[in-house]
Amino acid sequence: MTPEEEAEFKRRRKARNWALGLALLAFVALFYAITIVRMGD
């Protein structure tokens, strides 16, 4: 693997990790909001 290919691989992996982290954070926030709404009823 050339240095350019390795750099591209790392860049894509970092972008995928950020997207996965944001999706996980959104999922947690959704469950938190649902819990707060259900406790209010």
N, C-alpha and C positions, 0 to 999 in steps of 0.2 A: 504494500500500500504506500503510495507516494505521500509526501508531507501535505500536499494540497488536498488529497482525498481524505487523509486523516483529519485535517482541520475542518473540512466540510462535514465529515461524520460527527465530529464533536459538536459543531454548530447545530446540526439537526437534532442531535440527542438533547442538547441544552434547551432548544426550542420546544421539543416534545415534553421534556420534564416540566417546563414552565406551564405549558398548556394543561398537563395532567394535574399539576398543583392547583391551578386556578379552578379547574373543574371540581376537584375535591373540596376546595374552599367554598365554592358555590353550593355544593351538595350539603355540606355541614351547615351553611347559613340557611338553606331551605329547611332542613330538619329543625333547626333552632326556631325559626319563624313559625313553623307548624306547631311545635311544642308550646310556644308562648300563646298562640291563638287558641289551642285546645284547652290550656289551663285557664284561660279567661272565661270560657263558657261555663 
